[in-house]
């Protein structure tokens, strides 16, 4: 049985903040999906996301600006449903999505990562 979206390795591809809210790519924080989503719902949403991203590419290749706008809106809606955009899925702390890690409260943790993991 194949589980969509799960990596076979226990080692994440990108560093994940200690609180599990973000992963780091090129020194920038990117919000992770809401861990409270049931696995079947997360898998369904990831499948929808992949279809919507494919539709963006198809529309771009065909020069169809209207279809591209619609597909991008679908990508955004699914990312909001996953918790990767929109209101944060946690309470009490600010959201640092798409912010350089060195400019956030995660700075000390980030600077403690091996240089190769920081991707700067």
C-alpha positions in Angstrom: 0.0 0.0 0.0 1.4 3.4 -1.0 0.8 6.4 1.3 0.6 9.6 -0.7 2.8 12.4 0.5 4.7 10.4 3.1 8.5 10.0 2.7 9.7 6.4 3.2 12.6 7.7 5.3 12.2 9.0 8.8 14.6 11.8 8.0 12.9 14.9 6.7 14.1 16.3 3.4 14.3 19.8 4.9 15.0 20.9 8.5 11.8 21.2 10.6 11.5 23.7 13.4 11.5 22.1 16.9 7.8 23.0 17.3 6.9 21.3 13.9 5.3 24.4 12.5 7.7 25.1 9.7 10.4 23.6 7.4 13.3 25.5 6.1 14.2 26.0 2.4 17.1 28.3 1.5 16.9 29.9 4.9 13.2 30.7 4.7 10.4 29.3 6.9 7.5 27.6 5.1 4.5 26.6 7.1 3.8 22.8 7.3 0.4 21.2 7.0 -1.8 21.0 10.0 -0.9 17.8 11.9 -4.4 17.6 13.3 -5.8 16.8 9.8 -6.9 13.1 9.6 -4.6 11.2 7.3 -7.3 10.4 4.8 -8.3 14.1 4.6 -4.6 15.2 4.2 -4.1 12.6 1.5 -7.2 13.8 -0.4 -6.1 17.4 -0.2 -2.6 16.6 -1.4 -4.1 14.8 -4.3 -6.2 17.8 -5.1 -3.2 20.1 -4.8 -1.2 18.0 -7.3 -4.1 18.1 -9.7 -4.4 21.9 -9.3 -0.6 22.4 -9.8 -0.8 20.3 -12.9 -3.6 22.4 -14.2 -1.5 25.6 -13.6 1.2 24.1 -15.8 -1.2 23.0 -18.5 -2.8 26.4 -18.6 0.6 28.1 -18.8 1.8 25.9 -21.6 -1.5 26.6 -23.5 -1.3 30.4 -22.8 -4.7 30.3 -21.2 -4.6 33.1 -18.6 -8.2 32.5 -17.4 -7.6 28.8 -16.8 -4.3 29.6 -15.1 -6.0 32.1 -12.7 -8.6 29.5 -11.9 -6.0 26.8 -11.3 -3.9 29.1 -9.1 -7.1 29.9 -7.1 -7.6 26.2 -6.6 -4.0 25.7 -5.4 -4.5 28.5 -2.9 -7.8 27.1 -1.6 -6.2 23.7 -1.1 -3.2 25.1 0.6 -5.5 27.0 3.0 -7.4 23.8 3.7 -4.1 22.0 4.5 -3.2 24.9 6.9 -0.1 25.9 4.8 -1.7 29.3 4.1 -4.4 31.4 5.7 -4.8 31.6 9.5 -2.2 29.5 11.4 -3.4 26.2 12.7 -2.0 27.0 16.2 -2.9 29.7 18.7 -0.9 32.1 20.7 2.2 32.7 18.6 2.8 34.9 15.5 3.0 33.3 12.1 6.4 33.6 10.4 5.5 31.9 7.2 7.8 32.8 4.2 10.1 34.8 6.5 13.9 34.4 6.7 14.6 32.2 9.8 17.3 34.5 10.9 14.7 37.3 11.3 12.5 35.3 13.6 12.5 33.8 17.1 13.9 30.6 15.4 17.2 32.4 14.7 19.3 30.6 17.4 17.9 27.2 16.4 18.5 27.9 12.8 22.1 29.2 13.3 22.8 26.0 15.2 22.0 23.8 12.1 24.8 22.6 10.0 25.6 25.0 7.1 24.4 22.5 4.5 21.0 22.3 6.2 20.5 26.0 6.3 20.8 26.3 2.6 21.8 29.9 2.6 
